[in-house]
Amino acid sequence: MPLKIAVQMDHISTVSIVGDTSFALALEAQRRGHALYHYTPDRLSLMNGKVFARIEEMTVRDEKGNHFSLGEPVRTDLSEMDVILLRQDPPFDMNYITTTHILERIHPKTLVVNDPAWVRNSPEKIFVTEFADLMPETLITKDPQEVAAFRKEFGDIIVKPLYGNGGAGIFHLHEADRNLASLLEMFSQLFREPFIVQRYLKEVRSGDKRIILIDGEPVGAVNRVPAESESRSNMHVGGRAEKADLTKREREICAAIGPSLKERGFILVGIDVIGDYMTEINVTSPTGIREIQRFGGADITALFWDAVEEKRR
């Protein structure tokens, strides 16, 4: 049966279709005959216990510069939808958290993917700490003395915002770097939350692997190699994508976290692995599926919609 699917996302006009996962999911949903609708988070409303948004019918095309058409906005009770894709990008701030509270009012009668309550309760850089044996040494704090002691113990470190995304605000500090105190002062002024400090993994020079899991099972991976002048491997700062298979260790990591992902209703998840260590579990708007398919990997969009359609049944 065709489904009515609303995608809550940053405006579709802003996406780069070459690597955008939300766009790829929309393409496959349309190919299957499902009805697509689009709205941005600022159009979401809650009144008298009902959840509304001004949504637009959406058609997508895999044509750069001509990748979408939208109908006129229509105020719609979102409980009339079969599925809502929660796909706007972080920052994972109070605005983002508020949208999860609102969408929770209609889930699971309307299937929200990923489950909004568990998205809210599983911040990506905190959720991963539930699997400490799979991670590099990690500290979450605002205490400069704790950070200084951590660096003294482990040498080179990575310092980054706890709720950042896309590689923004990530710093690699060498053991003798004299900028640590100044950086922590700046972070304290910019962020009310603690920040995250990790032991630097030199294996990142060989790549930061994104692994995609559907309903708790690994289905593909892509390696992202940082540019020579960068510590970050994100594509938009010069990272290079390359074909990747899963190692034995990576399969062990996926097997260890898979039951927790299924239990929390996470249908689409992306994890980041450097060397033998997992550094993040991305449950908000994971990306990477177009790159995986481009290198001959699985059609993850098809696997995703198979899982969603099964849950709707």
Secondary structure, DSSP 8 states (H G I E B T S, - for coil): ---EEEEE-S-GGG--TTT-HHHHHHHHHHHTT-EEEEE-GGGEEEETTEEEEEEEEEEE-S-TT--EEE---EEEEGGG-SEEEE------SHHHHHHHHHHTTTTTTSEEES-HHHHHT--HHHHGGGGGGGS--EEEES-HHHHHHHHHHHSSEEEEETT--TTTT-EEE-TT-TTHHHHHHHHHHH-SS-EEEEE--GGGGG-EEEEEEETTEEEEEEEEE--TT-S---GGGT-EEEE----HHHHHHHHHHHHHHHHTT-SEEEEEEETTEEEEEE-SS---HHHHHHTT---HHHHHHHHHHHHH-
